[in-house]
Amino acid sequence: MYLRSTTAAAGLLAFVGFAESTVVHTQSGAFEGGKCSSTDVNYYFSIPYAEPPVGELRFAPPKPYHRNSSYHVVTNATTPAPSCIQFSEAFGELGTSSEDCLFLNVWVPASAAPHSKLPVKAWLYGGSNEGGGVSDPTYDGCFSALDSVVVSINYRLGPLGFLALEDLGLTGNYGLMDQLLGLHWVQENIAKFGGDPEKVLLFGQSAGAADAFAIATLPESPRLIRAAALESGAGRDLATIADAKVWYSEFLSAMNCSTPDLSCLRAASPRTLQIAASAMKAPAVVAVNSALANNGSTVAAMATIVTEVSYECPAYRALRRAEANGVPVWTYRFAHQPTCAWYFGIEQTWLPALGATHTSEIPFVFNFTSGMPPPSGNCTFTAAEQALSHTMSRAWTDMAAFGRPAEQSVWPSWTSVDSKGVVFEDAMNAAVVDYTSCSFWDDVNEELNEYWRTR
């Protein structure tokens, strides 16, 4: 998806001194990074972009970070950032977590200089907006920053990131506000690393894709990003404050804050918030374990339905809306079954049952081809998979650099007339991306919407 002069969009991408120096001076302070062990890329971890969202800033918009140290004080930027407080075990971070978590990581080619004007890829992780973080080794930028600057943004999760209660004056979406402030930081600072603020791709997967989709529709988005790449999350239906009111009201009750009292919420420990959130009812979903325990036709049918309803057809709706608004868009289908597990919780023996599944494209987009699953696995992609990884990573870089993933003959732009895009299987091939089943789900969706409207 290309953004520059549009207000609505949907779609699917200061290094200072000489090459031997790893010190960068930013508005957040001066930071000395490290060197990736396997690539000629420098990294900078735990750069603050916002004040700690604690006390009066809990359940409030983030405030830009203001350094307290001297310009000449250099901070060691080689320690991984803590994750924000986790509210889900799915894709949850296993390391340190803290409310003081509004940091970002930056990876940059070691040869970059302030005049390099490299394309920039800003990443939003998935995890249902309840788990995840920038220090997940699956999101290592050492391999995808060979031709660009890569930025990964931590943001608040669960109730801390999205609690909306009008009675208490809570508008919610604080996690989205964190992401937006992170993008503002990129605009103000990325040139110091050799990046071009005019060539920023916002890309995300799952919840990160849904968040990127929401950001891409905002009037301010063309000032912050050039394009967006949405992986398994484009065009999803997002809950309104009214939709979420019942859940959040029950959460307030579980917190023993049934009398509306913001001070009660702000005084609660993170653990109390986690316990209250875990006590809430959640719909059952088809997950890896349930699929493995029941590899029959019923589960296969359920997986197809979940895929079409939650991912394929929302993307199709986003594509149609973008076309109606005159926004150029490109689409793809990832159909390759990886030969290596990409998350440490995935067993190698599961791969045939999983096939091309949710999250399986992430290592390809990050050009991550060996040492899998990270951080200490011993599996290496095949030569064909390595080529596919290079192709995908480069396409995302081209979205940042040129506002398109490839030439029209290689990756055609999408139109409702021919529905052309690419299919990633053993290689990238231009093809029709089939959305024919979505007319049925559009009818079902409209009937459900009418049902809720009448209630």
Order of alpha helices (4+ residues) and beta strands (2+ residues): beta-beta-beta-beta-beta-beta-beta-beta-alpha-beta-beta-alpha-beta-alpha-alpha-beta-alpha-alpha-alpha-alpha-alpha-alpha-beta-alpha-alpha-alpha-beta-beta-alpha
